[in-house]
Amino acid sequence: MSRIIDLTLPIYNNAPTMPLDPKCAVTVYHTIDSMKYNITQLIISTHHGTHLDAPYHFFDSGRTVDKLDLTKCVGKAEILNFTHIKPKYNLMPLDFEPYKSRIGAGSRILLRTDWWRKFPQKKYFSDGPMISPQLAMWLARKKIAMIGLETPGVHPVEWEKVHKILLGAEIVVVEGLAYLDKLKNNSVFFIAAPLKIKGRDGSPIRAMAIENMKAYK
């Protein structure tokens, strides 16, 4: 039997964000009593919570989120287990040796670290496992389609360099995933559909996995 697992952090008023990002505001705009219906005003950045990055995030000439190849965002994804690594660990190509047979051109990979459990603590935003520039280059050479992380970013210090390597290679970067520990299989059908925000750099997503789906690529 197929099973759907939500992999998304909640959005709520004053939910914490990266230090330099816009604050999150979820406010009541109309209510049943005031206007006979409920409507809420949502103010968040394109990179709040569980979201994805488009190349335009770091390149003015890069592909915008409404122009992404959605086949990179939806399809079979490999779950790679890194729950044994410590905070602030710099992931290197050598760490991926056990998984190299599962990674190739067009691959979608999800890195399970269980770091989402630190949310909404301050250290969630600063102390998580990191994608080293060396690993980013290795993944770019592999020509993967997408990488998904349970951290809010790729690297707290070398974030510009790592982003430019990955996004420059047209790799979709999904950040802020959660609940990968609930997955029972090593591969799933993964969905990370962005909002169609015209001409912009990223989008919040409702990430989910489907296990035991009869047919997927």
C-alpha positions as CSV (number, residue, x, y, z in Angstrom):
1,M,0.0,0.0,0.0
2,S,1.3,3.5,-0.9
3,R,2.0,5.9,2.0
4,I,2.3,9.7,1.9
5,I,4.7,11.3,4.3
6,D,4.7,15.1,4.8
7,L,8.3,16.4,4.9
8,T,7.5,20.1,5.6
9,L,8.1,22.4,8.5
10,P,5.1,24.4,9.7
11,I,4.5,28.1,8.9
12,Y,3.2,30.2,11.8
13,N,3.3,33.8,13.0
14,N,6.8,34.8,14.0
15,A,8.3,31.5,13.0
16,P,12.1,31.9,13.2
17,T,14.0,32.6,10.0
18,M,17.6,33.0,8.9
19,P,19.0,36.1,10.7
20,L,19.1,38.4,7.6
21,D,15.9,37.2,6.1
22,P,12.4,38.9,6.3
23,K,10.3,38.0,9.3
24,C,7.4,35.7,9.0
25,A,3.9,37.1,9.7
26,V,0.6,35.2,9.6
27,T,-2.2,37.5,10.6
28,V,-6.0,37.4,10.6
29,Y,-7.3,39.7,7.9
30,H,-11.1,38.9,7.9
31,T,-13.1,36.6,10.1
32,I,-16.6,35.0,9.9
33,D,-17.8,37.6,12.4
34,S,-16.3,40.6,10.5
35,M,-16.8,39.6,6.9
36,K,-18.7,36.3,6.8
37,Y,-15.5,34.4,5.8
38,N,-12.0,33.8,7.1
39,I,-9.0,35.1,5.3
40,T,-5.4,35.3,6.4
41,Q,-2.6,37.5,5.3
42,L,0.7,35.7,4.9
43,I,4.0,37.6,4.7
44,I,7.1,35.4,4.2
45,S,10.2,35.4,2.1
46,T,10.7,33.1,-0.8
47,H,13.2,31.1,1.3
48,H,11.2,30.7,4.5
49,G,10.9,27.3,6.1
50,T,10.8,24.3,3.7
51,H,11.6,25.8,0.3
52,L,13.7,25.5,-2.8
53,D,16.3,27.7,-4.5
54,A,16.3,28.5,-8.2
55,P,19.6,29.6,-10.0
56,Y,18.3,33.3,-10.0
57,H,18.9,33.2,-6.2
58,F,22.6,33.8,-6.8
59,F,22.8,34.7,-10.5
60,D,21.0,37.6,-12.1
61,S,21.1,35.8,-15.4
62,G,20.0,32.5,-13.8
63,R,16.8,30.5,-14.3
64,T,13.9,31.9,-12.2
65,V,11.6,29.7,-10.1
66,D,8.7,29.9,-12.6
67,K,11.1,28.6,-15.3
68,L,12.4,25.6,-13.4
69,D,12.4,22.1,-15.0
70,L,9.8,20.6,-12.8
71,T,11.0,17.1,-13.6
72,K,13.9,17.9,-11.2
73,C,11.5,18.7,-8.4
74,V,9.3,15.6,-8.8
75,G,10.2,12.0,-9.1
76,K,12.3,9.2,-7.6
77,A,14.6,10.3,-4.9
78,E,17.3,8.4,-3.0
79,I,17.5,8.7,0.8
80,L,21.1,9.0,2.0
81,N,21.6,8.4,5.8
82,F,24.0,10.8,7.5
83,T,22.5,10.7,11.0
84,H,25.8,9.6,12.5
85,I,27.6,12.9,11.7
86,K,28.1,15.6,14.3
87,P,26.9,19.3,14.3
88,K,28.9,21.5,12.0
89,Y,30.3,18.5,10.1
90,N,31.6,19.4,6.7
91,L,30.4,16.7,4.3
92,M,33.0,15.7,1.7
93,P,33.0,13.5,-1.4
94,L,34.5,10.7,0.6
95,D,31.4,10.6,2.8
96,F,29.4,9.8,-0.3
97,E,31.5,6.8,-1.2
98,P,29.0,4.3,0.3
99,Y,26.2,5.8,-1.9
100,K,28.1,6.6,-5.2
101,S,26.3,3.7,-7.0
102,R,23.0,5.4,-6.3
103,I,24.1,8.8,-7.5
104,G,24.3,9.8,-11.2
105,A,23.1,12.2,-13.9
106,G,19.5,13.3,-13.1
107,S,19.5,11.9,-9.6
108,R,17.4,13.4,-6.8
109,I,19.0,12.9,-3.4
110,L,17.7,13.6,0.1
111,L,20.2,13.8,2.9
112,R,18.8,12.5,6.2
113,T,20.6,14.1,9.2
114,D,17.6,14.5,11.6
115,W,18.8,18.1,12.0
116,W,15.1,19.3,11.7
117,R,14.7,18.2,15.3
118,K,16.6,21.3,16.4
119,F,14.0,23.6,14.9
120,P,13.1,26.3,16.1
121,Q,16.2,26.6,18.3
122,K,18.8,29.2,17.3
123,K,21.4,26.5,16.7
124,Y,19.2,25.0,14.0
125,F,20.2,28.0,11.8
126,S,24.0,27.9,12.6
127,D,25.3,24.5,13.7
128,G,23.9,22.0,11.2
129,P,25.9,19.7,8.9
130,M,27.4,21.5,5.9
131,I,27.8,20.9,2.2
132,S,31.5,21.6,1.5
133,P,32.6,23.3,-1.7
134,Q,34.4,20.1,-2.6
135,L,31.2,18.0,-2.2
136,A,29.3,20.6,-4.2
137,M,31.8,20.3,-7.1
138,W,31.6,16.5,-6.9
139,L,27.8,16.6,-7.1
140,A,27.9,19.1,-10.0
141,R,30.2,16.8,-11.9
142,K,27.8,14.0,-11.3
143,K,25.1,16.2,-12.9
144,I,22.5,15.4,-10.2
145,A,19.1,17.1,-10.7
146,M,18.3,18.0,-7.1
147,I,19.6,17.9,-3.5
148,G,17.4,18.1,-0.4
149,L,18.6,19.0,3.0
150,E,17.2,18.9,6.6
151,T,19.1,22.1,7.3
152,P,18.0,25.7,6.5
153,G,20.9,26.3,4.3
154,V,23.9,24.6,2.5
155,H,26.7,26.1,4.6
156,P,26.7,28.8,7.4
157,V,30.0,30.3,6.2
158,E,30.7,29.4,2.6
159,W,27.1,29.6,1.6
160,E,27.8,31.9,-1.4
161,K,30.4,29.6,-2.9
162,V,28.4,26.4,-2.3
163,H,25.2,27.9,-3.7
164,K,27.0,29.2,-6.8
165,I,28.5,25.8,-7.5
166,L,25.2,23.9,-7.1
167,L,22.9,26.5,-8.7
168,G,25.5,27.2,-11.5
169,A,25.1,23.5,-12.4
170,E,21.3,23.9,-12.5
171,I,20.9,21.7,-9.4
172,V,17.7,22.4,-7.6
173,V,18.5,23.0,-3.9
174,V,15.7,22.1,-1.4
175,E,16.3,23.3,2.1
176,G,14.4,23.0,5.4
177,L,13.1,19.5,4.9
178,A,11.9,17.5,8.0
179,Y,10.7,14.1,9.1
180,L,12.9,12.0,6.8
181,D,13.2,9.7,9.8
182,K,9.7,8.6,9.1
183,L,10.6,7.1,5.7
184,K,10.9,3.3,5.7
185,N,12.4,2.9,2.2
186,N,15.8,3.9,0.7
187,S,14.0,5.5,-2.3
188,V,10.7,7.3,-2.6
189,F,8.6,9.3,-5.0
190,F,9.4,12.9,-4.0
191,I,7.4,16.0,-4.6
192,A,8.8,19.5,-4.1
193,A,6.5,21.7,-6.3
194,P,7.3,25.4,-6.0
195,L,4.8,28.2,-6.3
196,K,4.8,29.8,-9.8
197,I,6.3,33.2,-8.7
198,K,7.1,35.1,-11.8
199,G,10.7,36.1,-12.2
200,R,11.9,35.3,-8.7
201,D,14.5,33.3,-6.9
202,G,12.8,30.5,-4.9
203,S,9.6,29.4,-3.3
204,P,8.2,27.8,-0.2
205,I,7.1,24.3,-0.9
206,R,4.9,21.5,0.6
207,A,7.4,18.7,0.4
208,M,6.2,15.1,0.5
209,A,7.2,11.6,-0.2
210,I,5.2,8.7,-1.5
211,E,6.4,5.2,-0.5
212,N,5.6,2.1,-2.4
213,M,4.2,4.0,-5.4
214,K,3.6,1.4,-8.1
215,A,5.5,3.1,-10.9
216,Y,7.8,6.0,-10.8
217,K,11.0,7.2,-12.5
